[in-house]
Amino acid sequence: MANTPEKSAVKAIYFSIIGNTLLAAVKFLSGIFGNSYALIADGIESTADIFSSFFVLIGFKYAQRPPDENHPYGHSRIEPLITFLVVAFLVTSATVIAYESIENIRTPHKVPEAWTLIVLAVIIIWKEGSYRYVMRKSKETNSSSLRADAWHHRSDAVTSVTAFIGISIALVFGKGFETADDWAALFASAFILYNAYLIFRPALGEIMDEHRYDDVVENIREVALTVKGIKGTEKCFVRKAGMKYLIELHAIVDGEISVNRGHVLAHKLQDKLQEELPEISHITIHIEPECDKPHSHQLR
């Protein structure tokens, strides 16, 4: 059976869940026995990532439900809502990490163990690789929630980098620098909040039907002009719902043809667009008569 975009996305989500579960355990154990709060903070973020990935999985499966009487456009709008939930997990974990970091900075403690650097190096390589894998899948499937899940991996990699730097400073400079890894965790919490905004912004645009799809509009116009009888295009509105696009297109035809002929052309155009651009799930086409004054996207 073909590996559909939906199956590819589900595999990426399971990959995130399994990876984060294993890493959370490694981070907590290493942080406790290695005397590093930066690693424990890393473990807190990975634990939050596990739950957020579960929500991404649930939301993604719900989004695949076919249209019904109450949801004629399908259920894909749940994807940006799940993205908001993922962002909430990021903000919560960043807040917890920041609070605990400040508490540890104010409390004297031992320098972290040197071997924790080896653990962190492995984690950094793994999380950056995970980010690249999941981000590639998000681009292939056009999924905003999967993109958010990918950024979880990148933020995790960055927090691990800051922890590596903090522990290195504490080990090199010794007494008086015991809190270096706590400061690193505090810096990491700020970076997590910044990433949360980067994830939140496009999801907000999606739920508000903000126009962010000039490349899609250009592709639609180019394909439309390949249909015989279509003279050009006027308005083209694009909304994103999950991994798919909802399109409203005004197509220009000869003003002298019959209504029936215009209806046939509209269906030909719809079929052609969905054949060439499978990421489109729904198209509404308005037929406009050609007038003397040429339109900006009309054949000349």
Secondary structure by P-SEA (a helix, b strand, c coil): ccccaaaaaaaaaaaaaaaaaaaaaaaaaaaaaaccaaaaaaaaaaaaaaaaaaaaaaaaaaaacccccccccccccaaaaaaaaaaaaaaaaaaaaaaaaaaaaabbbbccccaaaaaaaaaaaaaaaaaaaaaaaaaaaccaaaaaaaaaaaaaaaaaaaaaaaaaaaaaacccccaaaaaaaaaaaaaaaaaaaaaaaaaaaaaacccccaaaaaaaaaaaaaccccccccbbbbbbcccbbbbbbbbbccccccaaaaaaaaaaaaaaaaaacccccbbbbbbbcccccccccccc
